[in-house]
């Protein structure tokens, strides 16, 4: 290619140092006359990537390798220079903060890869622990503070490698939850974990030998950081042993005092900002524009680290399997924690639940579904009897029942697991993913009805004995059994309604609804709760067909618990609906005016996820009629109704508290503390609703103007109850 230079006179040519330059200014201007301003040229040989790159090259804001002339280049940092113990502490603590910044979602290019020591450690992709050094000059040298820092960095990078691998194996959203991109650098994947364990122990032994020469407290500070690195690696490794919940818990627990020790000794550390540089981004394989180093601070880093260890420890409680309802309650309670668990803790929970398509290490998908069916709707026991698998006569009803149930399990497995996978995502993604889940369960309900019809015929079909006589199936009396009972359909509908309730509740938690929509959405929440209660009552009236007494007892307990939980939700939602309607009546809340929107379009948007094949949401006219609430003539009537509903919710909550004394019987094993906190927040929400009802009543009686503040998502009680703050002005 001939180098070209712009700006010469037309047609001129020149030779400088043997190079020929041809002016193409006129040709270039003529060629671009037909292009519109801003149009990007691309073809099969000049791609869009190259087009945009042409715009970005030599732009300091976009080109990571373009240095501004006004800035002096940073001097090269010498990673071999001696460090004092307190300087090593400072670098370790800064690396820890950057590691946690990576855990909360920032890329490695802005965190750990800005460290000169990490850069030099990874630049040659060491394949063994002996080759993992900051510089070839340091290999085989005497033990010193650089050796301590090297061991710490190796262990930290190995932990990042394992975390990155675990998260990549689970369901997450790149750059929304976590950035796994390593910029084509290896994170010591080829170095065995045991070699790193041995290296940490050798370094700790050598450090002990020079402890007396160190300033007071510095040895303990350095040793606690190395011990933490060892503990963290062991904790990450232990997540693969799902059958050893006690071992997993003991390792995560042992890390908490080490974190406390690191936090206490941070005051000894000396900051070393020169050990980090944003110019190191130039060495990475990235098209990302230059950005400043992310510094969340040591205090924030320690806070996130404590949270991650506590959440990871809590996640191990799910490994003690008792029944699917308990597992589901645990996942819901864990994911709704405040502050929200970090992505790695959520990945650990997913790992425990689904790794290798085996639930909690030793539970098959079939057992999970069968246990859920048996506990939730208690179908005729013959449907779930594992002995049916041994019948091979195609004419035997038990063989045909086995075939139908296996086909149903195959159909429902993905939908069922998607509920758990959806609940393990970040809160915004949970709501959006549940939109798809509820549609899947809607189609499943339609198909389950066909399964029920075929099974209903088989259940009243007699068995032909060896003597040729006809006998009914075990546990089935053809004279009393009602073939119209459809347990699989009821189960699918129950889950569909539960998912719909979760979607509505997450709308309150995520601050999706406008102020003037609160009344209608709380009405819809109350309606859904009542539909689940009616379905539960229908299921309870049909469970007499099961002969499994122990299951029937658990089933009755579950239905009773769910009934009281739904009563609390339904009545409290009704109370808030009446309160918000009263605020609309007095003009304290007004419908916002948008140039391109309307209440009808907004209602259509809210109800779109609930437009299902087997269930229709309320229309806009029905919602408008419910907001008008003509049966309530005055604001005082609305407030009296709200107070009455609030009292009913309190009564149901008191009865619920009596039922959940035993966590095992309450299906809260492993999550009883989390559920207790949630019930406490619901109680505070009720108290606040009572306060606001009285405040509004007083303001109306005194004919004062009213100002309303609707709290944002962080102030929403239990993630559902958005209680308005009423103030007379």
PyMOL commands that set and color helices and strands:
alter all, ss='L'
color gray80, all
select helices_A, chain A and resi 25-31+48-56+85-103+108-110+112-114+116-122+136-138+145-169+193-209+211-213+218-238+245-268+273-275+278-283+298-319+324-335+343-357+365-376+381-383+386-390+397-423+427-459+487-509+515-545+549-585+599-610+620-628+635-659+672-701+713-715
alter helices_A, ss='H'
color red, helices_A
select strands_A, chain A and resi 13-16+19-22+463-464+470-471+706-709+725-728
alter strands_A, ss='S'
color yellow, strands_A
deselect
rebuild
show_as cartoon
